[in-house]
Amino acid sequence: MYLFVQPSGTRSWVQRLVIRGRRRELGLGAATLVPLAKAREQALANRMLARSGGDPLSEKRRVQGVPTFAEAARRVLEQKRGGWRGRWHVHNWWRSMERYVFPRVGSRPVSEVNTADVLEILSPIWHVKAATAREVRQRIRSVLEWAIALDMRNDNPCDRVLPVLGPQNDIVTHRLALPHKEVGAAVETVRTSKSGQPAVKLAFEFLVLTAARSAEVRLATWDEMDVAGRVWTVPELRMKAKREHRVPLCGRALEVLDAARALSDGNPLVFPMRSGRPISPSTLPKMLQYHGIGAVAHGFRSSFRDWAAEMTDHPREVIEAALAHVVQNKVEAAYARSDLFERRRRLMDDWADYLARRGR
């Protein structure tokens, strides 16, 4: 223990102590407020606690109101959720914490979580559930970064565990997609089926015709549709790239919208369920499975991409723009400011004609 004198003349008691193998410094109070005898008494108590395996610094933080890891995770979630696009991400984030993290460290002060804890959480799933393990590590890391930002701790053990965990050899599996030659027949199968809700079947055909993502179609509203201009404008909040996307509508897509309007009964959604609620994320996959179609909704974007590359002379940049893909090269993106809309219109008309021929 020693007396630390600052340039301003302020004096305070400081104890230098080894806690769990690391040298730490603990403030024992201002010399004007804490007598020497009291400082020595506290220093002795800290030393005894450290020798028994405890952490006097963590105990001090706990007394000062440091939240548990679960409480800190809740605050981080509330901070982040405003920038996420859907409730599913919030649910998935919290559920992974409840399943893998909280049983080990949820009730512990966020300042006390260490490398051994992180290894204990990640080791059982690091090679078995590789993608999940990476997500869990990133989420633990974000909570500990929050604690560092608020001076509740000064390190992040997530940065030290990768060499111990080792490389992951997970195999990347792509989403199931049909060969483009089979897509027209799949659309015709769903269209002529006597089972399933009409709005769901229309939503599926609209999804294929526009090469859009599932959520973009399921949550589409009538105020996004310009039937006269043959344009569907998807707002940035529903786009993966978080920027507005204009979709040219072919003749068959307009017919689908006409059929959907006859079913909507004033609902602002283009493709509502009979209950009036949006189509759930699981409905389209179940419908495809019921009809024996070996693909997922997102896979039809891959089918479209393969068709455009193999069967047409449309430029790559037009095809990528139709899929609303972001130009990754920053220099190229700085100059590629056109959305190539009219050229994309010709591309989507060709896609609709191809589907119609293959569906016969």
N, C-alpha and C positions, 0 to 999 in steps of 0.2 A: 504494500500500500504506500502511496506517496501523495504529496500535496502538489497539485498542478496549478501553476500561477500563469494566468493569461496576460498578454501585453497590456490589457486594460487594468490589470491589478486584481481582477476577480480570482478568487482562490477556491479550489474544490478538491475533495478527496477522490482519488482514483485507485482502483484495485486492478492489478494485472494478475490474470488467473488462466490456467489451462483447463478448458472445458471440453471434454470428449476429444482430446488430442489436439485441440486448436487453441492458440493463445488469444485471449480476449481481454478487453478492458471494460470495467464496469464503473460507472459513476456512483459514488456513495453520498453525494450531496455537497452543497456549498459549505465551506469551512466556517462561515459566519453563522450558519444555522445548525450544523451537525457537529457536536463536540467530538474531540479526538477519541474519547472512550467509546462513544456511540458508533463512530466509524469503524473502530477496531472490532467491536462486537458484531457489526454487520459483515465485515470482511471475514471473520472467523466462521460465521454461519454460511456464507457463500462458499468458503473453502470446504467445509464439511459436506455441503450439498453436492459440490462438484466431485468430491472423492467417492461419494456413494452412487455416482452415475447420473446425478441430476444436472440440470442446467439453470444456474441462478439467473442468467440473462433472460431465458424464456419465462421463468417464473415472474420476473420483474415485469416483462411485457404483458403476461397474462393478467397480472394485477392492474396494469394500466389500461386494460380493455382491448387487447389484441383479439380479433375475432378468430373463431375456429376456421378450419379450412372450408367446411361446408358453408359457413356464413360468408366467407370471402368469395367462394364460388358463386353464391347467390348474387352478391353485389356485382361481380364481373359479368354474370349473365344479364343482369338488368342494364348494365352499361353497354353491352354489345348488341342486344337484341334489336335495338332501333335501326341498326344498319343491315340486318338480315332480311331476306325477301319473304320467307315463309315461316309459319309457326312450327312446321316439321323440324326445322333446324334447331329451334329452341328446345323442342321436346327431345330430340336426339342428343343434343349437348348435355342436357340435364340427366337423361336416363343413363348415359354412359358413365357419368360421375357416380350416380347412385349404385350402379352395378359393379364398377371396377375400383373406384377410388374411395368413396366415403366409408366402406367397411374397414379400411385400413387407417385412414387419416382424417376422416370427416369431423370427428370430435376433438381433434388435436389443434392447438393454436397454429395458425398458418406460419408463424415464425419458427416452429419446431420441426416442420417437415424436412426430412433430410434425404440424402442420396439412397440410403438403404431402403427407405420407404418407397421411393419411386421405382427402384429395382424390384421390390417385392410386388408392386402393383403390375408392372409391365412384363416381367419374366414369364409368367404363365401363358400370356397371349402373344408375345412378341413374334413367335414363329408360327403359331397356330392360327391366329387372327391378325395377320400382319397389318392390314389397312386400319382395322379398329385400334390396334395398339398405337399406331402412329397418331391417330386422332386423339386418343386418350392422353398420350404424352404431350401433344400440343396444348390440350385443354388444361392439363395440370400446370404446364409452363406459363400459360396466360394468367392463371390465378396467382402463381408465385411472383410473376412480373408485376402484377398489381400490388402485391405486398411490398416488393422492393421499392416501387414508386412512392409508397406511403411511409417509407423508412421503417417498416416492420421487420425487415430482414435485409441482408446485404449480398445474398448469393442466390443462384437458381440451380438446384441440383439436377434439373432436367438437362442442363448443358453438359453434364459429366457422365451420363449413363450410356451413351451410344457406343463407346468403345467396349464397354462391358457386355452390353446386350448382343453386339455383333451384327453382321449384315443380315438382312432379310432376303430370303429367296422366294418370295411370293410370286406366283404366276399371274400376270395380268390377263383377266378374262374380259372380252368385249361383250357388249349387250347383244342378245340374239337378234338377228336381222334376216329377212328373207332375201334371196337373190332377186334382183330387180325384175326378172322375167316372171316371177310369181306374185308380184305385188298386185297387179291388176285383178288377178283371179281372187286374191284374198279380199280385196275391196268388194268385188261382186258377191262373194260368199256372204259377207256381213250384210251388204245392202239387201239381198234377197232373203235373208234368214227371217223366219217368223218368230224367233225368240229375241229377247232383249228389248230394252227401252229404245224407242225410235230416236230420241235425242242423243243417246250414247252412240248409236250406229252412225248418225249424221256427224257427230263430233269426230269419230274415227276417220271417216272419209275426208272430212275437212282437214284433219291433221296430216293425212297422207298427201293430199293435193297441195298443201302449202309448205310441206316439209318443216313444220313448226314443232316446237317442243310441247309435251303433254300439258304442262301447266298454262302455257300461253293459250292453248285452245280451250281447256276446261274452264278457265276463268274469263274467257272473252265476253265482252259486253257489247250491246248494240251501238252504244255511242262511239265505239272504236271502228265501226263499219261504215265506209263510204261506198254504198252500193252503186251510186251513179258514177263515181270515179273509179270503181273497181279496185278499191284499196282498203286494206285492213291495217290500221296503225296500232301496233302493240306498244303500250306505254313502257317507259324505262324501268318502272318498278317490277315488272314481270319478266324482264329480259335478263338473261344470264350476264350479259356484258353491261347491264345497267345503262343502256342508252336506247332511245326510241327506235323502233324498227318498222319500216313500211313493207307490207307484203302485197304484191300484185295478186289479184283474184282472177282466176280463169273462169271461163263460162260455166263449167261444172261446179266450181266453188260457189258461184252466185246462185245456182240452182239449189245447192245444199242450204244456203242461207234462206232462200225462199221457203223451203220445206221446214226449216227450223223456226222461222217466224210464225208459221201456221200453228206450231206447237207451243210457242213461248207464253201465250196468254198474258202479255204485258210484263213478263219477267225481264228485268234488265240483262240477265244472262242470256247469251245466245243459245247455249246448250244446257239448260237446267234439267235436273232429275225431276221425276213426277212430284217429289216433295217440294220442289222449288229451290232446293239447295244445289250448289255446284257438284259436278261429277267428282267423286272422290278419286285419289291417286290410284287406288286398287281396282277401280271398276274396269278400266280399259284392259289391263292385263288379264283379268278374269274373263272378260268377253272374248279376247283372243284365244285364251286357253280353251274355253268352251267350244269354239269353232275349229279347234285343232290347228290353229295358225301358230307355227313355231317361231314367234318373234315377240318382242316387247314393243311398246309404242315408240320409244326413242329409236329403236332399230330401223324404222322406216326412213329416218334421216340418212342412215348409212346406205340404205337401198337407193335412195335418191342420188346420193353422192356417187355411188358406183355407176349408176345409169348415166349420169351426166358426164362422167369421165370416160366411160367405155363406149357409149353409143352416140355422143354428140360432139360437135366442134365448139361448143360454148367455152369461152376462156375460163381458166381456173379462178380468176378473181371474181368473175360473175357468179360462179357456182358457190364460192365461199361467202360472197355477199348474200346470196339467197339463203344460206344457212345461218346468217347473222354471226359468222365467225369474225373475231377481232384479228386484225393484221398484227402479228407478233413483232415483226421488225419495226422498231421505233422510227427509223428513218423513212421506211416505206409508208408507215401509217401517217406520217406528217404530210405526205403528198396525196395519199389516197383518201380524199375527202368526199368524193361522189359515192352515192349508194347504188349507182348503175341501175336505176330503177327500170327504165324502159327496156334495157337489155335483159334484166331479170324477168320482166313480163313475158318476153318471148321464150325464155327458158321454161317458165312455169306452164305456159301454154303447150309447149312441146311435151312436157312431163304428163300433163292431163291427157293429151292425145295418145301418148304411149300407153298409159294405164287403160284407156278406153279400148284400144286395140287388143291388149293382152287380157282384158276382162271378158271378152266375148266368148 
